[in-house]
C-alpha cells in the first residue's frame, strides 16, 4: 500500500506528463528581447494580464530602451506610460529604483543570480524566477502565480496559500527539468480549462486523478 506522499508524487508525475501532451508548445507569454525587458515586463505583470503588458511594452521600451533611460526619467513620465497596467505609481517607483540599482550596483546589467535579483526593488521570488528561467535559462525554482497556486491546490499537490511554500512543495514533487515548463503549461491550462472560480472539469484531462474533480462542472 502506498503512502500519501507516494500517491502525491505519482499524481505529480502524471500531471507533468498530461500537461506536456496537452500543451507541448507552452512558453512565457510576455514579449521581450532581453533579460532587462523581461524584468520590466514581469514587474508590470503583477495584478495585470500578460496581454495588457504586451500592449504597453513596445512603446515603453521605445521610449525607455535602457536602465539608464528609466533611471533618469521623470517618474511621472514612467507612470503615464504604464498607467493601463494598474498600480502604476508603485510599479513606476519600483522600476526606476531597480534600474538605478542596476546602474550603481551591477554595472548596468541585470544580475544573473537569484540572490542579486532579489535585492532589486519590486522583485520578489516569483519575478526573479521568471527572469532567471526565461531570461537567462537558469532554472532555480518554480514560478508560482495565481494560476499555478490555484491549480496545484486543486490537484492536491500543495495545501498552502503561501506562494513560497507552494513553490517548496512543487520543487519537492516535480523533476527539476520540468520546473519551468510546469509553470507555462499550467498557466495555459488555467486559461483554457481550470478557470477561476469555476473550472471546466468536463473538458479536463485530469479528471481521474484530480481530488477536486466536480462531475457537475461543465
N, C-alpha and C positions, 0 to 999 in steps of 0.2 A: 504494500500500500504506500503510495507516495505521500510525502508531507505537503503542507500547504505551500511552502516555499518552492518545492519542486514543481508543483502544479502551476504556480505563478510563473516560474521560469519557462516551463514548457509553453504556457499560453503566450508569453512574451515572444518566444521564437516563432510561434505560429503567426502572431500579429505581424512580425517583421516580414515573414515570407508572403503573407497575403497582401500587405501594403505594397511590397515590391512588385507583385504580379499585377496589382490594380493600377499602380501609379509609377511605372518604370522611368518616366522622364521628369519626375518632380525635381524642382530646383528652387533656389532662392527667388522669390517673386519681386524683390526690389531690383530696380535697374541701377547699375553702377559700372564705372570703368576703372576704378581703383579702390584700394582699401580706404582711402580718405573719403571718397564719395560714399562708400558703403557705410562708414561710420556715421556720417551726417544723415544719410537716409534712414539708418536704424534709429537714431535719436528721434527723428521726425515721426517714425512709425509708431511711437508709443501712443496708445489710445487713438490710433488713426489707421485707416486701411492702407495697405501697401499700394493699392491702385491710386488712391489720392496722393500719396507721396510721389509716385512715379509721374503724376501730372505736374507736380510742383518742382521737382529737382532739375529738369533740363534748364529752365530759366534761372533757377537758383545758382547752378554751377556755372552757367554762362556769366552771371554777374559776379559771383564769388568763386573763382576757379581754384583757389589755393587756401591753405590755412592762414597765410598772411593776409589775404583779402578779407576773410572773415574777422581776423583779429583786430584790424584797424577800422572796420566799417562802423558807422553809427548804428547803435543797437536797434534803433527804430527802423532802419532800412532792412535789417535782417528780419525783424518782427513782421514787417509788412509783406516781405517776400514769402514767409511761411505761414501767414495768418490762417489759411484754409485748412491747415493740418491740426488745428486745435491746440490749446495750451501754449500758444505761440510765444508768449513772453518768457515763460520758463525755458522752453526749448531754445529760443534765441540766446538767452543768457548762458545756457549750458554749452551750446555750440561755440559761441565766441570764447568762453572761458577755456573750453577744451582746445580750441585752435591756438589760443595764447600759450597754453601749457605745451602743446606740441612744438611750438616755436622755441620756447625758452628751455624746455627740459629734454626734448627729443630731437633736436637738430632739424626741425621742420618735417619730420617723418612720423607717420602713425606708428606707435610702438608695436612690436611684434610678439610681446608676451602677455599672458593673462594678467600677471601682477601689475605690469606697467599700464595696460589698458584700463584697469580698474582704478587707477589714480586719476584718470581724466574726469572732469566734471560731467555729470549726466550719464556716466557709463557704469551700469551695474553688470552683473554676471551675464544676463541674457544678451545685452548688446555686445559685450566682449566676446561671448561665444559665437555670435553671428559674424563678427569681424574676423575672428581667428579662423573659423572653419571655412567661410566663404570668401574672405579676402586674402587670407594667407595659406589656406589649405592645411591648417594645423587644427586638428580636432581634439579638444581637451575636455569637452563636455557635451551635454545635450541642451539645445536651446529650448527653454520652456516658456512658451507664450500661452495665451488663453486657450487656443485650440489644443495644444499638447497637454496642458494641465487637465482640461475638461475631459478629453477623450481617454487619457491614460487612467483617470479615476474611473470612468465608466467601464473600462476594460479590466479593472481590478489590478492594475499594475502599480498603483500607489493609492493611499488613502489620504494623502496630505493635500492641504490647500496652499501650503507654502512652496513657492517655486524652487527654492534652494533644496528643500527636502525632496520634492518631486524629482528634481534632477539627480539627486543622490540615489533615489530608488531606481530610476531608469538606468543610470550608469551601472548599477549592480546587476540589472537584469539583462541588458542588451549587449551584444558584442560591440566592442569599440568601433569596429569597421562599419557599423550601422548607425552610429550616433547622429551623424549629420543627415543622412537620408531619412531616418525615422522622423525627424522634425519636419522636413519638407513634405514627406508623404502624408503625415498625419494632418498637416495644415490643409492639404488638398482634400483629404478625406473629410475633414471638418467642414470645409466649404461646400462639398458636394453631397455628403450623406449625414454625417454625425453632427448635425447642426445644434446650436443652442437657440432656444431652450428645448426644442422638440426634434429629436433625431429621426431620421427616416429609416427605421430598423428594417422595414420591408424590402429595402433595396441594398442592405448591407451584407458584405461577405463574411462578417464576424459573428453572425447570429448564434452559431453553435458553440462558440467559446466565450461569448460576452456575458458577464454576470448581470449586465443592465439591460439585456435584450427585452424589449416590450413587443409582443406579437400584435398589439393593437396600434402600434405606431407605424404609419404608412411610410 
